[in-house]
Amino acid sequence: MENNNPTQPQFVFRKEREFGEIISDSFSFFTQNYKSILNIFLKFVGPFILLSVIATTFYQYKVGALLSDVTAFASPDILVSAFAENSWVIILLIITSVATNIILYGTVLHIIKSYMNNSGEIVEGDISQGLKNDFWKLFGYLFLVSLVTIIGFAICFLPGIYLAIVLAPGIGILIMENESVSEAFTKSFTLIKNNWWITFATFLVFIILIAILGFVFQLPAFIYTIVESFTAVQKSSDPSAITDIYQNWVYLLFTAIGSLGQLFLSIFTVIMVALVYFNLSEKQEFTGTYEQIDQIGN
């Protein structure tokens, strides 16, 4: 799959970027190659997104059913029993969410790797082979990062934030440098040396931006919930009338749209993480600078 605009210069990943450049270039790379990216994204990630959205929507429905059943709150035993009966829904949601995130991260990162290795062309076979080779590495690294970060937050809030920022760019080491999980984990601490605060600021601003954009997709469900809740309170004194909203097919449809929007925005998040990795790597190793010198010599 060729670049969407052949006359446009190839996007450069291996270079130092300022704070604002990382954020703006996360969107620039997508807009320059959106046809190829979306085509591959839908082919590889689409089925998992569909399963994830179905699982999320079904989970919302079951939660709505539980909230509507006021008898579930009559005693702790009944409530525990109700959750135990629906535990398989939570397990299904976790499995589909984990699989979707692994495939999503792997697909976008291998799109970038293929783009770099093929002079601006994204080769579908590279992504397919890359996912086969790196699926379990991605699972291992994401699981390890999640575990360490959760422990950090549990011990004290600040260590959790510190570790999350340090380890996030490590996924670039895992894929771009084809390192093992342990090596990527270890090198992450060296990679971010003397650049933690600027990396933290980049992540913070980008997360806020994505949250704002994500709220646009969540807005229909939010407005619908407010309107229907107000109407239900006026029409009925039954407290379960409000919780019935969460089983309404319109609400579930809006929830599914919100989930799709969030997963779509994840494309930009992964690109941003990759750009942070390349920025930090360039500060340490000057790989992109050496490549440019070699090209001038040739």
C-alpha positions as semicolon CSV with decimal commas, in nm:
position;residue;x (nm);y (nm);z (nm)
1;M;0,000;0,000;0,000
2;E;0,158;0,321;-0,114
3;N;0,162;0,660;0,053
4;N;-0,171;0,839;0,000
5;N;0,014;1,137;-0,148
6;P;0,323;1,032;-0,349
7;T;0,436;1,395;-0,393
8;Q;0,451;1,450;-0,017
9;P;0,791;1,393;0,147
10;Q;0,830;1,082;0,358
11;F;0,738;1,128;0,722
12;V;1,051;1,115;0,942
13;F;1,022;0,926;1,269
14;R;1,384;0,915;1,378
15;K;1,441;1,273;1,485
16;E;1,424;1,493;1,793
17;R;1,094;1,670;1,838
18;E;0,977;1,951;2,060
19;F;0,683;1,912;2,294
20;G;0,428;2,049;2,047
21;E;0,572;1,864;1,746
22;I;0,514;1,524;1,905
23;I;0,147;1,606;1,958
24;S;0,087;1,761;1,614
25;D;0,289;1,496;1,427
26;S;0,081;1,222;1,590
27;F;-0,208;1,348;1,380
28;S;0,005;1,446;1,078
29;F;0,130;1,092;1,012
30;F;-0,226;0,962;1,019
31;T;-0,362;1,231;0,786
32;Q;-0,079;1,168;0,538
33;N;-0,146;0,793;0,528
34;Y;-0,505;0,759;0,648
35;K;-0,625;0,537;0,361
36;S;-0,356;0,275;0,412
37;I;-0,373;0,296;0,791
38;L;-0,752;0,264;0,810
39;N;-0,759;-0,018;0,554
40;I;-0,507;-0,226;0,751
41;F;-0,651;-0,119;1,086
42;L;-1,001;-0,234;0,994
43;K;-0,871;-0,560;0,848
44;F;-0,659;-0,664;1,147
45;V;-0,814;-0,480;1,440
46;G;-1,173;-0,450;1,314
47;P;-1,292;-0,799;1,417
48;F;-1,148;-0,753;1,766
49;I;-1,306;-0,408;1,796
50;L;-1,641;-0,558;1,700
51;L;-1,608;-0,827;1,969
52;S;-1,494;-0,569;2,223
53;V;-1,786;-0,335;2,149
54;I;-2,034;-0,623;2,170
55;A;-1,884;-0,737;2,502
56;T;-1,886;-0,380;2,641
57;T;-2,246;-0,320;2,531
58;F;-2,361;-0,653;2,673
59;Y;-2,182;-0,574;2,999
60;Q;-2,366;-0,239;3,014
61;Y;-2,693;-0,423;2,956
62;K;-2,627;-0,674;3,235
63;V;-2,525;-0,398;3,476
64;G;-2,847;-0,216;3,389
65;A;-3,045;-0,532;3,460
66;L;-2,872;-0,571;3,796
67;L;-2,938;-0,208;3,892
68;S;-3,301;-0,242;3,790
69;D;-3,343;-0,538;4,023
70;V;-3,373;-0,356;4,355
71;T;-3,391;-0,691;4,536
72;A;-3,021;-0,739;4,456
73;F;-2,943;-0,471;4,712
74;A;-3,163;-0,620;4,982
75;S;-2,864;-0,795;5,140
76;P;-2,490;-0,837;5,073
77;D;-2,537;-1,210;5,006
78;I;-2,790;-1,148;4,729
79;L;-2,567;-0,883;4,575
80;V;-2,260;-1,110;4,581
81;S;-2,464;-1,394;4,432
82;A;-2,590;-1,168;4,153
83;F;-2,236;-1,061;4,062
84;A;-2,113;-1,423;4,077
85;E;-2,382;-1,531;3,832
86;N;-2,267;-1,261;3,589
87;S;-1,892;-1,305;3,645
88;W;-1,857;-1,467;3,302
89;V;-1,960;-1,134;3,145
90;I;-1,675;-0,957;3,325
91;I;-1,430;-1,229;3,219
92;L;-1,548;-1,200;2,858
93;L;-1,506;-0,822;2,873
94;I;-1,153;-0,852;3,011
95;I;-1,045;-1,110;2,750
96;T;-1,182;-0,911;2,455
97;S;-1,037;-0,584;2,589
98;V;-0,690;-0,734;2,638
99;A;-0,688;-0,902;2,296
100;T;-0,812;-0,584;2,126
101;N;-0,543;-0,369;2,288
102;I;-0,265;-0,612;2,197
103;I;-0,374;-0,630;1,833
104;L;-0,435;-0,254;1,820
105;Y;-0,092;-0,164;1,958
106;G;0,080;-0,429;1,747
107;T;-0,094;-0,325;1,426
108;V;-0,021;0,048;1,457
109;L;0,340;-0,005;1,565
110;H;0,405;-0,247;1,280
111;I;0,242;-0,004;1,036
112;I;0,503;0,250;1,146
113;K;0,784;-0,007;1,127
114;S;0,677;-0,116;0,777
115;Y;0,651;0,247;0,666
116;M;1,008;0,312;0,782
117;N;1,154;-0,009;0,638
118;N;0,992;0,036;0,297
119;S;1,067;0,405;0,229
120;G;0,718;0,533;0,301
121;E;0,523;0,230;0,180
122;I;0,310;0,023;0,419
123;V;0,327;-0,346;0,331
124;E;0,036;-0,549;0,462
125;G;0,243;-0,867;0,487
126;D;0,480;-0,695;0,730
127;I;0,195;-0,623;0,970
128;S;0,057;-0,977;0,946
129;Q;0,397;-1,135;1,012
130;G;0,480;-0,883;1,282
131;L;0,161;-0,961;1,474
132;K;0,230;-1,333;1,455
133;N;0,584;-1,287;1,583
134;D;0,516;-1,030;1,854
135;F;0,170;-1,111;1,992
136;W;0,293;-1,285;2,305
137;K;0,575;-1,035;2,355
138;L;0,318;-0,755;2,346
139;F;0,096;-0,945;2,587
140;G;0,390;-1,003;2,823
141;Y;0,508;-0,642;2,814
142;L;0,163;-0,485;2,853
143;F;0,084;-0,726;3,137
144;L;0,415;-0,651;3,311
145;V;0,372;-0,274;3,273
146;S;0,014;-0,291;3,402
147;L;0,117;-0,503;3,700
148;V;0,413;-0,284;3,797
149;T;0,211;0,035;3,753
150;I;-0,080;-0,095;3,962
151;I;0,163;-0,193;4,239
152;G;0,316;0,154;4,215
153;F;-0,024;0,319;4,252
154;A;-0,113;0,085;4,540
155;I;0,205;0,168;4,734
156;C;0,177;0,539;4,671
157;F;0,017;0,739;4,391
158;L;0,336;0,910;4,268
159;P;0,541;0,592;4,200
160;G;0,254;0,470;3,982
161;I;0,267;0,786;3,769
162;Y;0,646;0,772;3,748
163;L;0,651;0,409;3,634
164;A;0,368;0,458;3,383
165;I;0,561;0,737;3,209
166;V;0,893;0,551;3,218
167;L;0,757;0,224;3,081
168;A;0,516;0,353;2,815
169;P;0,783;0,425;2,548
170;G;0,936;0,083;2,615
171;I;0,687;-0,072;2,377
172;G;0,878;0,106;2,101
173;I;1,195;-0,074;2,213
174;L;1,004;-0,402;2,205
175;I;0,885;-0,363;1,844
176;M;1,125;-0,126;1,670
177;E;1,439;-0,280;1,819
178;N;1,294;-0,632;1,838
179;E;1,401;-0,670;2,200
180;S;1,270;-0,914;2,459
181;V;1,019;-0,814;2,725
182;S;1,283;-0,800;2,998
183;E;1,526;-0,602;2,780
184;A;1,259;-0,351;2,679
185;F;1,158;-0,313;3,044
186;T;1,517;-0,250;3,155
187;K;1,611;-0,017;2,868
188;S;1,305;0,200;2,932
189;F;1,471;0,342;3,244
190;T;1,785;0,430;3,048
191;L;1,590;0,569;2,754
192;I;1,399;0,828;2,957
193;K;1,700;0,946;3,159
194;N;1,694;1,326;3,213
195;N;1,374;1,355;3,007
196;W;1,103;1,237;3,247
197;W;0,936;1,572;3,307
198;I;0,904;1,672;2,940
199;T;0,775;1,321;2,860
200;F;0,524;1,349;3,145
201;A;0,405;1,686;3,011
202;T;0,367;1,542;2,661
203;F;0,159;1,250;2,785
204;L;-0,051;1,473;3,011
205;V;-0,142;1,723;2,738
206;F;-0,209;1,448;2,485
207;I;-0,429;1,251;2,726
208;I;-0,633;1,564;2,801
209;L;-0,670;1,631;2,426
210;I;-0,781;1,273;2,355
211;A;-1,022;1,286;2,651
212;I;-1,183;1,598;2,505
213;L;-1,211;1,439;2,161
214;G;-1,339;1,118;2,320
215;F;-1,612;1,308;2,501
216;V;-1,752;1,405;2,160
217;F;-1,823;1,036;2,096
218;Q;-1,964;0,993;2,447
219;L;-2,183;1,303;2,422
220;P;-2,491;1,132;2,263
221;A;-2,509;0,875;2,547
222;F;-2,449;1,149;2,805
223;I;-2,727;1,375;2,671
224;Y;-2,965;1,081;2,628
225;T;-2,907;0,969;2,987
226;I;-2,977;1,316;3,127
227;V;-3,293;1,366;2,921
228;E;-3,433;1,019;2,990
229;S;-3,348;1,038;3,361
230;F;-3,529;1,370;3,394
231;T;-3,830;1,231;3,206
232;A;-3,835;0,911;3,415
233;V;-3,831;1,105;3,742
234;Q;-4,122;1,320;3,628
235;K;-4,332;1,027;3,510
236;S;-4,267;0,780;3,789
237;S;-4,179;0,771;4,156
238;D;-4,028;0,423;4,111
239;P;-3,646;0,452;4,155
240;S;-3,592;0,163;3,914
241;A;-3,737;0,374;3,633
242;I;-3,407;0,560;3,598
243;T;-3,198;0,242;3,588
244;D;-3,420;0,107;3,309
245;I;-3,242;0,352;3,079
246;Y;-2,931;0,134;3,085
247;Q;-3,125;-0,146;2,915
248;N;-3,273;0,083;2,650
249;W;-3,151;-0,007;2,299
250;V;-3,096;0,362;2,212
251;Y;-2,866;0,406;2,512
252;L;-2,683;0,084;2,427
253;L;-2,640;0,204;2,067
254;F;-2,492;0,535;2,185
255;T;-2,265;0,343;2,423
256;A;-2,140;0,129;2,134
257;I;-2,069;0,444;1,930
258;G;-1,875;0,587;2,223
259;S;-1,668;0,269;2,251
260;L;-1,592;0,274;1,878
261;G;-1,482;0,635;1,902
262;Q;-1,249;0,565;2,192
263;L;-1,087;0,274;2,007
264;F;-1,044;0,486;1,694
265;L;-0,868;0,758;1,896
266;S;-0,633;0,489;2,030
267;I;-0,462;0,497;1,688
268;F;-0,331;0,846;1,764
269;T;-0,228;0,744;2,115
270;V;-0,009;0,461;1,983
271;I;0,145;0,689;1,719
272;M;0,221;0,943;1,994
273;V;0,385;0,675;2,211
274;A;0,599;0,572;1,911
275;L;0,703;0,935;1,849
276;V;0,798;0,973;2,217
277;Y;1,012;0,660;2,185
278;F;1,187;0,787;1,871
279;N;1,240;1,129;2,026
280;L;1,402;0,981;2,337
281;S;1,603;0,733;2,131
282;E;1,736;1,010;1,909
283;K;1,846;1,212;2,212
284;Q;2,043;0,911;2,334
285;E;2,176;0,745;2,017
286;F;2,142;0,995;1,725
287;T;2,036;0,710;1,494
288;G;1,833;0,934;1,264
289;T;2,116;1,187;1,238
290;Y;2,360;0,916;1,131
291;E;2,111;0,787;0,873
292;Q;2,078;1,135;0,723
293;I;2,458;1,169;0,705
294;D;2,481;0,832;0,528
295;Q;2,216;0,940;0,276
296;I;2,408;1,263;0,204
297;G;2,724;1,059;0,152
298;N;2,549;0,819;-0,082
